[in-house]
């Protein structure tokens, strides 16, 4: 999977500002309990998870589920770590 390239966004003060509140979506197996697992993983790497923002959606066939939640990232490294931690999980196919 390709890493996010922030080099252009860093020029001229554009791009993400840290610390900040960000949204992440994880898509994976519908029967994996991702609505609880995604916040657990993010909290496990030391991020403040904004549980009240959590939303889920099943695919029409019901095989996959997307989970979207906001979190507070103090640094760019922690933001990238959030994506890496979720992508490393066996039940998560990808993140956005």
C-alpha positions in Angstrom: 0.0 0.0 0.0 1.3 3.5 -0.9 2.3 5.8 1.9 0.6 9.2 2.1 3.0 11.9 0.6 2.8 15.1 2.5 5.7 16.9 0.8 3.6 19.1 -1.5 1.1 19.9 1.4 4.0 21.1 3.6 4.9 23.9 1.2 3.5 27.4 1.7 1.7 26.3 5.0 -0.8 24.1 3.2 -2.0 20.7 4.5 -2.8 19.2 7.8 -2.1 21.2 10.9 -1.0 19.4 14.1 -2.2 18.9 16.7 -5.6 18.4 15.1 -8.8 16.4 14.9 -8.9 14.0 12.0 -11.3 11.4 10.6 -10.3 7.9 9.6 -12.3 5.2 7.9 -11.4 1.5 8.2 -13.1 -1.1 5.9 -13.0 -4.8 6.8 -14.8 -8.0 7.6 -18.4 -7.3 8.7 -18.3 -10.0 11.4 -15.1 -8.7 13.1 -16.8 -6.2 15.5 -14.9 -3.3 13.9 -17.2 -0.7 15.6 -15.4 -1.6 18.9 -12.1 -2.8 17.5 -11.1 0.3 15.5 -11.5 2.7 18.5 -9.7 0.1 20.7 -6.7 0.0 18.3 -6.5 3.8 18.0 -6.7 4.2 21.8 -4.0 1.5 22.1 -1.5 3.7 20.3 -2.2 6.6 22.5 -4.7 8.6 20.5 -7.7 10.4 21.9 -10.7 8.8 20.1 -13.9 10.9 19.8 -16.3 8.0 20.3 -19.4 10.2 19.7 -18.3 10.6 16.0 -18.3 6.9 15.2 -20.5 5.7 12.3 -20.7 2.4 10.5 -22.1 1.1 7.3 -22.4 -2.4 5.8 -21.9 -3.2 2.2 -25.1 -4.3 0.3 -24.1 -8.0 0.5 -23.2 -7.6 4.2 -19.7 -9.0 3.9 -17.8 -5.8 4.7 -18.3 -2.9 7.1 -16.8 0.6 7.1 -16.2 2.3 10.4 -15.5 6.0 10.5 -14.3 7.8 13.7 -12.5 11.0 14.5 -9.4 11.2 16.7 -7.0 13.8 17.9 -3.4 13.5 16.5 -0.8 15.5 18.3 1.8 15.0 15.5 2.0 13.9 11.8 3.8 10.8 13.0 0.8 9.8 15.2 -1.6 10.4 12.3 0.5 8.0 10.1 0.7 5.5 13.0 -3.1 5.4 13.2 -3.3 4.3 9.5 -0.5 1.8 10.0 -2.0 0.3 13.1 -5.3 -0.2 11.5 -3.8 -1.6 8.2 -1.8 -4.1 10.2 -4.9 -5.7 11.6 -5.9 -8.9 9.9 -9.6 -8.0 9.7 -9.1 -4.5 8.2 -8.6 -4.4 4.4 -7.7 -0.7 4.0 -8.1 2.8 5.5 -9.0 6.2 4.2 
